[in-house]
Amino acid sequence: MKQPGLKKTIVATLLALAAALTSADIAAALQIYKVKGNVIVKKGNMRITASRRSNVVASDLLTIPKDGAIDILDSKSHRIYSSTETGEMTVETLMKKAESHAANITRNINRKVIAAVADNADQKRSGYDALGMTIHETDAIAHPPVDLPKGVSYLSYLLENVKEADSTHQSYISLSRVTADGDSLDFDAPYNFVLHNSMRQPLYFNVIEKDEKEGIRLFFPQNPVAAPQTETAASEYTYVPDFSTRAYVAIASDVDFTFEDVKKLLEADYNPDDDYYLTILTVK
């Protein structure tokens, strides 16, 4: 007769433990990465001075003084969100404002890059046409630089099966990282991604990482544009190293692509209408 009651107690205990662990995981996902000035964090009725590495949650209220600033680290995505204004706001609001600010910077830079390329184009508009006509120098997806296993797309190969040196996959674009604070790029320094575009036309680009839930994830919510035959740093998006990641894959195209466009490239038999260029950066 006591068995059902015992089972209920065990189930209730397990559910409570799971809820506690989930709450702890969510709380630990957001941390204070850097603070300038006397920033105050209000947690319910408790007010504390913000300090580096302290955990926060989305609903915590921040009070940022006129000369202050704060950076929030999302430990799941490893991205740093920096405050763009002072005053009172929740952690969630700060992150949304930072996201909007970064997207605006990307869009503004993209317009300037495309306008500059159009201004430099000759009468025949060789290499790139600001109205949308381009010269496709290669079909990088259809002709990867290695023999792929049967039933494996080039993108899937780069995400899971690469055995060659990175240089093998860097015919048209290459990916690197630079420190975000001007110091040497050591094991825990915040960094930005840099794309080298060897093509004669501007390319929209992003960085891809394998994701167990969605298949992939894109690092940038807005694709930056890499100018022709030069290096472009996505300095509006700053990250800290993820020590579980061994490689990053970069994707570029002469068209502004979406997350759904990239997911299709995981299909071995998919033949896109547009050109996509892929490369890999192995983390030592």
N, C-alpha and C positions, 0 to 999 in steps of 0.2 A: 504493500500500500504506500510505502514511502518512496518507492522508486520514481514515480512521475514527478513528485516534488523535488527530488534530488536532481533529476534531469533539467527541470525548469531552472533550478538554481545555477547549474553549470552553464546552461545556455545564456542566462542573464549575465553571468560573470564574464563569459567570453565576449558577448556583445558590448558590455561596458569596457572591457579591455581593448577591443577593436576600435571603439569610438575614441577612447583616450589616445591610442596610438595614432589614429588618423588625425585627430586634432593637433597632436604634437608634431606630426609630419607637416601639416599645413602651416603651423606657426613657424616651424624651422625653415620653411621654404623662402621666407622673406627676412633679410637681415640688413642692418645698417652697415654700409660699406665704408662710408666716410662722412664726417661731420665738420662743418665750419661754423663757428659761433655757438651761442647758447640755444640750441634747438631743444624744444620740450616735446616729449611724447606723452599723450594722455591715453591711458588704458582704463576704460571705465571711469571710476572715480579717482584713480591713481595718476599722478603726474610725476614723470621722471625726466632727468636730463638725458638726451640722446647720447649714446656712446657706441663706438665701433664694435661690430660683431654682435650687438644685441638683437634678439629676435623681435620682429614686429608682425602684426597681421594687417590685412587690408583696411579694416575699420578703425585702426588706431589713428588718433587725431594728432597731427603735427603742428607745432607753432614755430615757424621759421622767422627769426628776426631780420631786420632790414639788411644787415651785413652778413647774414648767415646763409648756409646751403647744406644740403644733405643728399647723399647718394644711397639708393636702395638696391641691394643685390637680390635678384631672383635666383636662388640656388638650384632651381630645376632647369631653367634655361641658361643659367650662368651669365645673364645679361645684367648690366648696371643701368639703373634709371636715375638720372640726375634731376634735381629740382630746377625748375625754370623760372620760378617766382617765389616771393616771400609771402608771409601771412599764414593763416590757418587753413589746413586742408588735410584730408585723410591720406593714408599711404596709397590707397587705390586711386584717388584723384591725382596725386603726384605722378604716379606711373602712367596714367592716361594722358596727362599733360605732356609728360616727357615723350611718350609715344607719338602724340600729335606733332610736337615740336620737331622730332627727328624726321617724321614723314614730310613735313613742310620743307625742311632743309633739303631732303632728297629730291623732292619735286623741283625746287628752285634751282638746284645744281644741275639736274637733268635738263631743264629748259636752257640753261646757259651753255651746257656742253653741246647740245644739238644745234642751238643757234650759231655757236662758234664754228662748228663743222660746216654748217650750211653756208656761212659767210666765206669760208675758205675754199669752198668747192669751186671748180672751174666752170666754164660755160657749158660743158658737156655733162657736168655733175657726175664725174667718174667717182666710183667708190661708194658714194652715199648721196641719196636724193632726199632733201628735207621733206619732200611731199610724200615719201613712202616707198619709192623705187630704189632697190638696192642691187648691188652685184654680189651674188653668192659665191664666195671663193671656194667653198667646199661643203659637202653634206656630211657634217661631223658625226651625226648619229648613224647614218647609213653605212659609213665607212670608218669604224673605230680603228685605232692603230694596232690592235692585237686581235688574235683569233678568239672569239667568244665561245664558251661552252654552249652546246645546243639548248635552246629554250631559255637563254639568259640574255637580257637586254644589257646594253652598255652601261646604263645607269646602275642597274642591279649589280653588275660586275664590279664597278668601282666602289659600291657600298659594301660589298661582301667578299669578293674573290681576288682582289688585286695581288699579284705576285711580283710585278715588274717595278722598276724604279719610277719615281714620280715623273722624271723627265720623258719617259715613254709616252705619257699622256698630256704633254704640254706643247703640242704643235701650234695651237692657235691662241690659247689662253693659259695662264698659270696663276696659282694662288699662293699668297704668302701672308704673314702676319707682322704687324709692327706694334711696338709698345704705344700705349695711348698717352703716357705721361712724359715721354721724351727720354726715359732711362733705357737701359739695355733690356731686351726681352728675356727675362729669366722665367723660372718655372711658375711663379704665381703673379706675374705682372699683368695688369689689365691691358688688353690689346684690341686692335682693329684689324679687320681683314683688308687685304690689298689684292686687287686683280690687275694683272698685266695683260693688256689687250694688244696682240700683235697684228690684228686685222686692220684694214684700211677704212673701217667704218665703226661708228660707236656701237656698243653692245650693252644691252640691259643684262644685269647679272645678279646672282644670289648665291648663297652657300647652303648646301644640303647636308643633313645628317639623318641617319637611320632612326626611325621612331617605331617602337613596337606596336603602338596603337594605330597610328595613321599611315604607317609604312615609311613616311619621310616627314621631316619638318624643315621649313625654310627659316633661316636666321633673320632675314630682313622682311618686315611687313610691306615695304615699298622697294621695288627693284631700283638700285642705283644705276646710272649710266657710266660706263667706262669709255673715256675718250679714245680715239684711234691711236694705236702704236704708242701707248704710254701706260703708266701705272696709275691706278685710281684707288684711293683709300676710302672705305666706308666709315669715316671718322665719327659719324653721327650715331653709330651703333657700337657700343663698347662691351667687351666680355672679359670674364676671368677664365683661366684655363679649366677645362673639365678633364681630370686625370683619367677618366674611364674612356675617353675618346682617343682613338689611335689615328684617325684620318678624317679629313673634311673633303667634301666634293663640291666643286664650283660648277655652276651652269651659267651660260651666257647665250644670248640670242639677239638678233637685230630687231626683234619685236618684243614688246612688253608682255611677258608671259605671266600666268597665274599659277597658284598651287595645283589646281586641277590639271593644267597643261603639263606640269612636271610629273604628276602622279602617272599620267599616261605613258611616260617614258620608262616606267618600270615594266611595261608589257613588252615581251620579246618580239612580237610581230607587229608592233605599232610603228607606222611610218608617217611622221608628222609632215605637214605641208611646209612648215618653217624650219630653218636651220637652227640646231642647238649644238653648242660646243661645251664639252665636259672636260674636267681635269681633276686631279686629286692632290691633296697636300697631306703627306704623312707626318704625324707628330712624333718626334723622337722621344 
